[in-house]
Amino acid sequence: MDQDVGEFLPPYIQDIYSLGMISCDMMTKELPKRADTVNKKIKFEEVYQTSLIELVYSMLEKNPTKRPNIAQVLQHPLLF
């Protein structure tokens, strides 16, 4: 669930957060705690490139207006 519960946000902003949570779950095999996403303390294995980890953290950004939109996510070099 998006941490912005109670706020009205366009669905696409919540979808980016959800995509970050799913990505994190796939990479670490567990869902992160909110404090870990804010403090960037998620334990990723060393096999993941730093730029991919930074992308996941950007999708989990607490401030919804600072999250990338889907076009920016899809333009990430590791996705193509």
ZITA-V674335 format. One record per pair of residues at least 24 apart in sequence whose C-alpha atoms are under 10 Angstrom apart, sorted by the first residue. I is the first residue (numbers start at 1). J is the second residue. D is the distance in Angstrom with one decimal. If there is no record, write none. Layout:
# ZITA-V674335
i = [I,I]
j = [J,J]
d = [D,D]
This chain:
# ZITA-V674335
i = [2,2,2,3,3,3,3,3,3,4,4,4,9,9,10,12,12,13,13,13,13,13,13,13,13,14,14,14,14,15,15,15,16,16,16,16,16,16,16,16,16,16,16,17,17,17,17,17,17,17,17,17,17,18,18,19,19,19,19,20,20,20,20,20,20,20,21,21,21,21,22,23,23,23,23,23,23,24,24,24,24,27,27,34,34,37,37,38,38,49,51,51,51,52,52,52,52]
j = [34,60,62,34,60,61,62,63,64,62,63,64,64,65,64,69,70,59,64,65,66,67,68,69,70,59,60,64,67,59,69,70,56,58,59,60,61,64,67,68,69,70,73,56,57,58,59,60,61,62,64,67,68,59,60,56,59,60,70,55,56,57,58,59,60,61,56,57,59,60,56,52,53,55,56,57,59,53,56,57,60,53,56,60,62,61,62,62,63,78,76,77,78,76,77,78,79]
d = [9.9,9.2,9.7,7.7,9.3,10.0,7.7,9.9,9.7,8.1,8.8,8.1,8.3,9.7,9.9,7.7,7.9,9.2,6.5,8.0,9.8,7.5,8.5,7.3,8.9,9.6,9.9,8.0,9.7,9.3,9.4,8.9,9.6,9.3,5.7,7.8,9.6,9.1,7.3,7.5,7.0,7.0,8.8,9.0,9.5,8.8,5.3,5.2,7.7,8.9,8.3,7.9,9.5,8.2,8.1,8.4,7.2,8.6,9.8,8.3,5.2,7.2,8.0,5.0,5.6,9.1,8.0,9.4,8.2,7.1,9.5,9.9,9.6,9.8,6.8,10.0,9.5,8.8,6.9,8.9,9.3,9.4,9.9,9.2,9.2,7.6,8.2,6.5,9.9,9.0,8.8,8.8,8.1,8.5,9.2,7.1,9.3]
